[in-house]
Amino acid sequence: MLRRCFLFALLATSCAWWPGPAHVAQARGANDLRCPVESVHAYRVVGGTYVAEGCAAWTEYACLNNRTPDVVCFRIAPVHVDR
């Protein structure tokens, strides 16, 4: 019983450390927007579409999970600069 509890706790802890789509979109946005990652905010708008904004610019990403811990996000819009 103790062994099962330990394995469950280990699995729950490791799952919490896998990056979600918003974190991946944030990292991609930091690169594409040429902005420090701490200054980029990413959020889901609909389905698997995420917006990353920061440093007076924003862009959109489509993120796929495919039921694995690996999340893939690709840019689906050009970088828009706020003026």
N, C-alpha and C positions, 0 to 999 in steps of 0.2 A: 504494500500500500504506500509506504513512504517513497519507494522508488517511482511509483506512478505519479505521485504528487510532485516530485522533483522534476521529472520529465515534462509534466504539464507546465510548471513554472518556468523551466528553461525555454520551452517552445513559446510561451506567451511573451517572455522577455525578448527573445530574438525576433519575433514578429513585430514588436514595437519599434525596432531599430531599422526596419526596411523603409526606405523613403517612399512616400506616397506621390501621386501625380503632381500635387501642388509644389512639393519640394523639388521635384525634377524640373517642372516648368520654371520655378524660381531660379534654379541654377542655370538653365538654358537662357532664361531672360537676362540674367546678369551678364552672360557672355554676349548675347545678341544686342543688348541695349548699351553695352560698354559701361556698366554701372556696378558698383560694389554689391555683392550678394545681400549684404545687410540692408541696402537701400531698395531692394526689389521686393515687391509684394505680389504674390500669385494667388489667384482664386478661380474657382470653377464658375463658369457662366451657364452652361447647359451640357448635359451628357458628359462627354470626355473632352470638352473644349475648356481651356484655361486661358486666362489673361494674365500676363506678367507686366507690371508697370513699375517705373522708377526712373529717377533722374530726368523727369519731364518727357518721358517717352513710354510707349506701350506696344505690345504685339500679342498675337494669339497663337496658341499651341493646341494640337490634337494629341491627347495622351492615351496610350493603350496599355492595358495591364496583362491581358491574355491569361489571367488566373495564375500568374507566377509572381514571384517577388520582384522581377525585373520590369520596371516601368519605362516605356519608350515615349518620348514626346518629340513631335516635330512641328516646326513653325508652319502655320497655314496663312499668315498674313505678313505684309511688310511691316517694318518698324515705323510707327507713327510718332512724330515728334510734336509735342504740344507747343504752341507758340503764343 
